Amino acid sequence: MNATPAFYLGTDRAHWLAELDVPLFVSRRTLAGRKTFPRATTGWALDSGGFTEIHKTGCWALPAAAYAAEAQRFADEIGNLDWAAPQDWMCEETALEATGLSISDHQRRTTDNFLELRELMGPLVIPVVQGWERDDYLRHVDQYQAAGVTLADEERVGVGSICRRHADQQIGAILHALQPLRLHAFGVKGSAFAHYRDWITSADSMAWSATARRGNIRLPGCQHRGRCSHCSRWALRWRANLLRRLDQHRLF
């Protein structure tokens, strides 16, 4: 039985970095443009914001050198940055429609960006494998190998384009095919996280926010307006429930 995977709680509130003591997953889009930053009291990971970037603009307008400089500033001024995602190109159908490119095009661009960022950032940036079908991901692994990157040697390998899937079995097939890589599952749903925990080194999710919106959740005693979709009390409760499910899953 593998150790419990690290779980990064997704947030779009930068000040949580200085207030919470659980690992956080924060998008570049949340931090970019700020003049000052909170000092992190917890480990955290940097999301490049690629899903929004690709869907809004159909490309990456931000040069890799500029992204690397931003990430290094975050690491220096916020502190406790565990790792950063590259400027990857996801492979959902909506992303392909936004760019007009193919899965292989997106994979090649993801690999090329990682190679450039690794030169600029060193091991702070992690590789990400992209695809849609299981064999797409395996081909991307081969593409990294051909470029001189042995993913089995990496401390962490991100798995993209899984967060919006509705069938856990699809996620499981992909994660299983990528064993024994040390995988980070981007945005993986709670049920998939529980079922496939032994194939994951770490994961992140901001599903707590959507759950609060859809469920019209407002905790007693909260002073904010409206639902708890940006509430740290609810986010921490949701996270605790998720990890409790993992403990229960371990028993069966």
Solvent accessible surface area in square Angstrom, and as a share of the most:
residue,aa,sasa,rsa
1,M,155,0.69
2,N,80,0.41
3,A,89,0.69
4,T,64,0.37
5,P,7,0.05
6,A,44,0.34
7,F,4,0.02
8,Y,8,0.03
9,L,0,0.00
10,G,3,0.03
11,T,4,0.02
12,D,49,0.25
13,R,82,0.30
14,A,5,0.04
15,H,89,0.40
16,W,5,0.02
17,L,0,0.00
18,A,44,0.34
19,E,110,0.49
20,L,17,0.08
21,D,123,0.64
22,V,17,0.10
23,P,39,0.24
24,L,0,0.00
25,F,18,0.07
26,V,0,0.00
27,S,23,0.15
28,R,33,0.12
29,R,101,0.37
30,T,33,0.19
31,L,0,0.00
32,A,35,0.27
33,G,81,0.78
34,R,93,0.34
35,K,184,0.78
36,T,100,0.58
37,F,26,0.11
38,P,21,0.13
39,R,146,0.53
40,A,12,0.09
41,T,86,0.50
42,T,12,0.07
43,G,24,0.23
44,W,0,0.00
45,A,0,0.00
46,L,0,0.00
47,D,39,0.20
48,S,2,0.01
49,G,7,0.07
50,G,3,0.03
51,F,60,0.25
52,T,46,0.26
53,E,18,0.08
54,I,0,0.00
55,H,57,0.26
56,K,147,0.62
57,T,76,0.44
58,G,17,0.16
59,C,53,0.32
60,W,33,0.12
61,A,78,0.60
62,L,36,0.18
63,P,85,0.54
64,A,11,0.09
65,A,59,0.45
66,A,37,0.28
67,Y,1,0.00
68,A,8,0.06
69,A,64,0.49
70,E,44,0.20
71,A,0,0.00
72,Q,84,0.37
73,R,96,0.35
74,F,4,0.02
75,A,23,0.18
76,D,88,0.46
77,E,71,0.32
78,I,0,0.00
79,G,10,0.10
80,N,83,0.42
81,L,21,0.11
82,D,70,0.36
83,W,7,0.03
84,A,0,0.00
85,A,2,0.02
86,P,0,0.00
87,Q,2,0.01
88,D,13,0.07
89,W,18,0.06
90,M,12,0.05
91,C,1,0.01
92,E,12,0.05
93,E,123,0.55
94,T,75,0.43
95,A,0,0.00
96,L,37,0.18
97,E,118,0.53
98,A,41,0.32
99,T,26,0.15
100,G,68,0.65
101,L,51,0.25
102,S,51,0.33
103,I,43,0.22
104,S,61,0.39
105,D,30,0.16
106,H,0,0.00
107,Q,8,0.04
108,R,117,0.43
109,R,96,0.35
110,T,0,0.00
111,T,4,0.02
112,D,78,0.40
113,N,20,0.10
114,F,1,0.00
115,L,61,0.30
116,E,90,0.40
117,L,0,0.00
118,R,67,0.24
119,E,152,0.68
120,L,93,0.46
121,M,21,0.09
122,G,21,0.20
123,P,117,0.74
124,L,34,0.17
125,V,0,0.00
126,I,9,0.04
127,P,0,0.00
128,V,0,0.00
129,V,0,0.00
130,Q,1,0.01
131,G,0,0.00
132,W,83,0.29
133,E,111,0.50
134,R,115,0.42
135,D,62,0.32
136,D,14,0.07
137,Y,1,0.00
138,L,58,0.29
139,R,139,0.51
140,H,0,0.00
141,V,35,0.20
142,D,93,0.48
143,Q,55,0.24
144,Y,0,0.00
145,Q,101,0.45
146,A,94,0.73
147,A,45,0.35
148,G,65,0.63
149,V,17,0.10
150,T,51,0.30
151,L,4,0.02
152,A,54,0.42
153,D,109,0.56
154,E,26,0.12
155,E,139,0.62
156,R,45,0.16
157,V,0,0.00
158,G,0,0.00
159,V,0,0.00
160,G,3,0.03
161,S,7,0.05
162,I,0,0.00
163,C,39,0.23
164,R,126,0.46
165,R,11,0.04
166,H,173,0.77
167,A,34,0.27
168,D,26,0.13
169,Q,135,0.60
170,Q,87,0.39
171,I,0,0.00
172,G,4,0.04
173,A,49,0.38
174,I,4,0.02
175,L,0,0.00
176,H,110,0.49
177,A,24,0.19
178,L,4,0.02
179,Q,62,0.27
180,P,115,0.72
181,L,19,0.10
182,R,99,0.36
183,L,0,0.00
184,H,0,0.00
185,A,0,0.00
186,F,28,0.12
187,G,21,0.20
188,V,2,0.01
189,K,62,0.26
190,G,13,0.13
191,S,38,0.25
192,A,0,0.00
193,F,1,0.00
194,A,7,0.05
195,H,108,0.48
196,Y,37,0.14
197,R,3,0.01
198,D,51,0.26
199,W,79,0.28
200,I,9,0.04
201,T,51,0.29
202,S,0,0.00
203,A,0,0.00
204,D,8,0.04
205,S,5,0.03
206,M,72,0.32
207,A,39,0.31
208,W,1,0.00
209,S,4,0.03
210,A,17,0.13
211,T,53,0.31
212,A,0,0.00
213,R,110,0.40
214,R,208,0.76
215,G,47,0.45
216,N,110,0.56
217,I,39,0.20
218,R,113,0.41
219,L,12,0.06
220,P,114,0.72
221,G,62,0.59
222,C,11,0.07
223,Q,168,0.75
224,H,60,0.27
225,R,235,0.86
226,G,50,0.48
227,R,109,0.40
228,C,0,0.00
229,S,13,0.09
230,H,83,0.37
231,C,9,0.06
232,S,32,0.21
233,R,109,0.40
234,W,24,0.09
235,A,0,0.00
236,L,61,0.30
237,R,114,0.42
238,W,33,0.12
239,R,38,0.14
240,A,43,0.34
241,N,63,0.32
242,L,6,0.03
243,L,44,0.22
244,R,123,0.45
245,R,108,0.39
246,L,1,0.00
247,D,79,0.41
248,Q,93,0.41
249,H,69,0.31
250,R,94,0.34
251,L,141,0.70
252,F,206,0.86
